[in-house]
Structure formats: C-alpha cells, structure tokens
Amino acid sequence: MFDQSAEAFIFPMLDNGYVYLAASRLSLFRSDEHWAAVFELFGFSLRAGHPDLSIVTIGSKLHDRDKPSDYMSEEAYNNYLKNNPHWEVRRFSPISNEAWKDERNPEFVAEQGEIILRGLSLEIPQVSAYAAKHVILEEEQPAVFELCRYLAYDHREALLATEAERSVSVPPEMKQVMLLDEWHHPDLVNGQAPSQTKTFRMLASVLEWKAPELYSAEEPLNNHWKNWPEGGSL
C-alpha cells in the first residue's frame, strides 16, 4: 500500500518542489485487525502561502473521513473515496498569527514582531541568530521557510503534531506501536518506490506482525530537510 500511495502522489515527497520542509516525524499504529502509518510534515507551502503541518495517514482503515455534505455532488464524493481509498491528508496551523510576515512581501519575515506558536509568544529572531541554528540565509532578509527551519531547531515538538492531531485519521481502537524522528526515506522523484528501501520493508513487517523489534536503522537517516535541497525550488 505504501507503493500505491506513492503512485497516487500521496506518500510524502520530502523534496516536493512546492514545499520547504522544516521538520518531519513518522509513527505506526496497530489494532488486532488494522494498521496505519502517519507522516507529520511541517514546512512552508508556496501554494498555501503560510507555514502548516500536514498529517498524511496511510492505512487499512481510516477514521473521520469527509462527509457527503462536504462535496457539491454525490459524484464528487464518490470520486473522493475512489481516489483516496486508503489515505487521508489533514492540515493544521501550529503558528496562529501572521504579524511576523513582511507586509510588502509575505514570503519574507518582518524585522520586528511576534510569533504565536501553540499559544507561546516568540520574538522574531535577529538576522544574526539564524546561523547558530544551522540555517544559512539565501538573502539578507530571512524568508518564511528559513524562519520555519530556525524555529524547528528549538521548537520542533510544538511545530509537529499533538497526539490528537497525529491520530486525526486513525481509528481510536488502534494503538501507537512506533514513533520515529529519523528514518531513511525513499527518493520518489528519481523513481525509488518505498518497497525498494529496506527501511520501509522492515516497517511493513512491523505493521504486519505488530512487532517494533523487527525494525532497525540500517540505511542512512535522511529525512532531515538538509538532505532534500530541491524542496520548495519550483
């Protein structure tokens, strides 16, 4: 099913040309009969125009799916179910304000202002502070995606999902059996399917047998944004 979701362009592409990745996490869930894998992806979406947290759930059974009333017609609803048989994408906004954006160019950060992250008030960092968080600015003025990566250095947990957000599409009878902050992710752009990596073959075995001990980090851990420089480049 991982390969099927990749063919449907749902399995996360960490170098998505429209998204600057800043933080990611992967968790696995099981019940006696069903399974789910959940990817958390925080970053700056060029299309959305603001930082957001995407929750991509791939599983044998899904929870709280769209309702027929969410669609203009029965045909549209049936197409949603047909095109998304075993996966769902939900989005959240851990940063709740936009006063930190440059009003003249919203893809850049203002010189002064307040960032509200999960109710926590943070000051906009000084330009000189980025390098200490291993974020090298492309221009003199910090871009929004660079701010996201700066924040991920010290506030990763707040930017990623709460337990409720993580399980938004996971049936309540499933229990979390594994959580990974680092793993080896397939290079989808260059044609590598999830099943072609030892990592996702092992994770599939974990889900099949509900046995976390079947996983070990034998391939390079590469889900950090620095390993996917083409992300956001379109």
N, C-alpha and C positions, 0 to 999 in steps of 0.2 A: 504493500500500500504506500510505502514511502516513495517508491519509484513512480507510482500512479499520480501521486500528488505533485511530484516534480514535473511530470509531463503536463499536468494541468496548471503549472506555474503557481502553485500554492506552497510547496516546500520552500522554505526560506532561501533566497539567493543573497548571500551576505555582501556580494558586490553589485547589488541592484543599482543600476545607473541613476535611479530617481531617489535613492535614499542614502543619506550619510549615516552609517551605523555608528553608534556610540557605546552600546552595551548589549549583551545578549546572555540568555540562560536557557537551559533545556531541562525539562522534567518528564518523568514517566509515571503513568498511573495504571493500576490494575484492579479489577474485581475478579470474581471467580470465572466470569464468562467473557468479560470485555477488557479492552485496553485503550490507552490514549497516550500520545506524545504531545507535549506543549512547548512551543518555542516562544520566548519573550524577546522582543527586538525593540530597543529604544533608539531613536535617532531623529534626524531632521528630514522630513519628506518635502521634496521640492514641490510636488503637486499639492500637498495639503497646505504648505506654507507655514507650518509650525511644528515644533517637536511633538512626537507622540510615541506611544507604546503600543505595538502590535502584538496581539496574542494569537498565534497560529496553532490551532488544535487539529491533530490528525488522529483519527481513532475508529474503532469498530462500532462505537455507539457515541452519539453526541447529545448534549443537553441544551435546553433553552434555545432551540432553533428559531429562525424567523417564522413569523405567523403569516397566514394568507392575507391578512389585513395590511401587512407591510408592503404589499405589491399592488400594482394597478390592475392586474387581471389574474385570473386563475392560471392562464398560460405562463405568465411571468413567474408566478410562484412555483409552478411545476418545473420550469427551466432552472430556477434556483436549486431545487432539490436534485434535479438531474445532473447539474454541473458541479454540485458540491455534495456528493454522496457521503463522503467520509472525512470532510474537513470543514473548518469554520475559521473565520478571521474576525476578531473583535479588536477595537481600538480604545485606548484610554489616554488621558492627558495628565500626567503627574505634575506638570508645570501649569498652574491655573491662571496665570495672568500674562499680559503681553507688554507691560510697561517698560520692559527691558529692551524692546526692539527699537532700532533706529526708525523714526517715523518717515524719514525720506527714503530709506532703503531697508525694507523689513527683512532682507536676507542677512543684515548685519546687526551688530549689537550696539546699543546706545552707550554713550560714555558713562552715564550715571543712571541709577535706577534700582529697582527692587525685583528680585525673582522670588516667586512664591512656589515652593516645591513641597507638595504634600502638607501645606499649611505652615511650613518653615520659611521664614523670611531670610533671604540671602542677598548680599550686595553684589552688584555687577563687579566681576574681578577686574583688576587693573591689567592693562595690556602686558605688563612685565611679569604677571603671575602665571601666564599660560605655559611657559617653557618648563617650569618646575613640575607641571603635571604631564609633561611629555607631549604637549600639543604645540606644534610649530605653526605659527600663523602664516597663511599664504599672502596676506596683505597687511598693511599697517593697522587697519581696523578689523577686530575679530568678527568672523562670520558666525551665524547662528549654529552651524554644525560644529564649529570649533568650541563654542560655549558648551554645547551638549557633551562633547568629549572631555572638556575641562570638568564639568560637574560630575561626570561618571567616575572620575578618579577618586573623589572623596564621598560621593553620594550615590553610589551605584545601587544600593538596596532601595533607596527612595525612588529612583528612576525606574527600576524594574517593578514587577507585579507584586501586589499583595497576594495573600493566599486566596482571597475571594476572586481577584482578577485572574489569577493563574488558572483557576478551575472554572472559569465562567462557562465554558462549553463542555466540561467534564461531568458526567453523571455523578450524583452525590454518593452512590454506592462504591465508586472507585476510590482507592487509596493511593497516595503518592508512594512510590517504591524507590525512586531515584531522583536526584537533582544534581545537575552538572553546571558549574560555572565555566568550565573549559572542556572542549572536546574537539575532535577532528571533523570538520565539515566538508562535504563534497564540493568540488569545483564545478558547479552546474553550468556555468557559462561555457566552459570548454568540454561539455558533454559527459562529465562524470556523473553517473547516477548514484544515489545513496547506497544501493546494494553493491556498488563497486568498491566501497570502502569497508575495511574490516570493522571499523567503529560501528557503523550502522547495521552490519550483520550481527555484531555482538548485542547491540541494543535491541534488535528484533528478537534475539534469543532471550534477553532479559524479560521482554514483554510476553513472549510465548510461555515461558516457564515460571514467571514471577520470581526471578532469581537474580538479584543485583550482582551476586558474586561472579556471574558469567561475563561481566564487563571488566576490561582493564584498558588503561590508556596506552595502547601500543603504537598508535600513529601520532604524528606531530599535532599538538594542540594549536589550532589555528583560527578559532572563532573570534579572536580579538580584532577590532576594526583595523589595526595597522597591517594586518595580513591581507586586506581586501582594498587596495588603493583605488580601484576603479569605481567603488561605491560612490554614488552621487555625481558622477562625472558627466552625465548627459545634460 
